Amino acid sequence: MIRALIVDDEPPALSELRVLLDEAGNIDIVGEAGNAVEAIAAINRLQPEVVFLDIQMPRISGLEMIAMLDPSHAPRIVFLTAHDDYAVQAFEENAFDYLLKPVDPLRLGKTLQRLQRDRAPQDVGLLKRAHPLRQIPCSGQNRISLLRVEDVEYVASRASGVFVVGEDGKERFTELSLRTLEERTSMFQCHRQFLVNLDHIQELRFEEGGLGRIVTLGGRTVPVSRRFLALLKEKLGVD
């Protein structure tokens, strides 16, 4: 059985694909999502082998969502689109396959046959070259906010998850991994658990033992480990 996640913001299309997959057999639908943020959370939690992903979704498209996945845990992607023009772009974004809406059962059958034959892990090469992130999706109570990367002061990874701190000082939870944010943005890793926006550094303080501490423009402090201090000084042009 192939573990699958369906992502589509249109409930009728989602239901139609679910019925087709149920009829096809050999597919275990482990979850469904109506937007990109829900999908990323479901991928992290459920670890599907394949994601049937709608390209055209509001706020964050399926193509943009690809750049938000952690390459080390990326499932195979089958894009869903109503426009054949998206096919080439879909494959450039490392799609395993694509299906035109409304989904033709025979065409779906060919895709499922390919999935059964090719059970190899996702090739993450193209994912690593995905487009830089312009916004970071953050989850709150009954809401999803999109924080522009340039408005982020730093990012912290804790046992409870990854948190993004903006200019306003508020902490926002994101489903994106620290690794994804490091690879998809210009933020600098200054510590095993922290990324910092170089444009928001007001001061770099040197401490004993080769450690450092950043003071942001908002007056917040971020630790710098020995491992990253020399490179940070080089980035800032500090001797």
QUISUL-V78460 format. One record per residue. N is the residue number from 1. NEAR is the number of other C-alpha atoms within 12 Angstrom. Layout:
N;NEAR
N;NEAR
This chain:
1;19
2;28
3;28
4;36
5;40
6;46
7;45
8;37
9;28
10;24
11;17
12;15
13;27
14;29
15;22
16;20
17;34
18;30
19;19
20;25
21;32
22;22
23;18
24;23
25;20
26;18
27;32
28;23
29;33
30;27
31;30
32;35
33;33
34;33
35;31
36;42
37;39
38;30
39;41
40;42
41;32
42;30
43;39
44;27
45;15
46;26
47;26
48;33
49;34
50;42
51;45
52;48
53;47
54;46
55;43
56;27
57;26
58;18
59;23
60;33
61;27
62;41
63;37
64;33
65;46
66;45
67;38
68;45
69;46
70;31
71;30
72;21
73;27
74;34
75;38
76;42
77;41
78;37
79;44
80;41
81;32
82;20
83;20
84;18
85;15
86;25
87;24
88;18
89;21
90;35
91;25
92;22
93;34
94;34
95;37
96;36
97;34
98;39
99;35
100;29
101;28
102;22
103;30
104;19
105;22
106;17
107;20
108;32
109;23
110;18
111;31
112;34
113;19
114;20
115;30
116;20
117;11
118;18
119;19
120;16
121;19
122;27
123;22
124;25
125;17
126;21
127;35
128;27
129;22
130;29
131;25
132;26
133;30
134;24
135;29
136;42
137;38
138;36
139;26
140;18
141;9
142;7
143;13
144;22
145;22
146;26
147;30
148;21
149;32
150;24
151;27
152;40
153;40
154;49
155;48
156;38
157;29
158;16
159;8
160;10
161;22
162;29
163;34
164;44
165;35
166;33
167;26
168;18
169;20
170;20
171;25
172;32
173;32
174;35
175;35
176;43
177;36
178;36
179;29
180;36
181;42
182;33
183;27
184;31
185;33
186;24
187;35
188;38
189;34
190;36
191;29
192;23
193;28
194;33
195;41
196;45
197;38
198;33
199;24
200;30
201;31
202;21
203;23
204;32
205;23
206;22
207;15
208;11
209;11
210;16
211;23
212;27
213;30
214;37
215;25
216;28
217;25
218;24
219;20
220;26
221;28
222;36
223;32
224;33
225;27
226;22
227;18
228;25
229;30
230;21
231;20
232;34
233;26
234;13
235;21
236;20
237;11
238;14
239;12
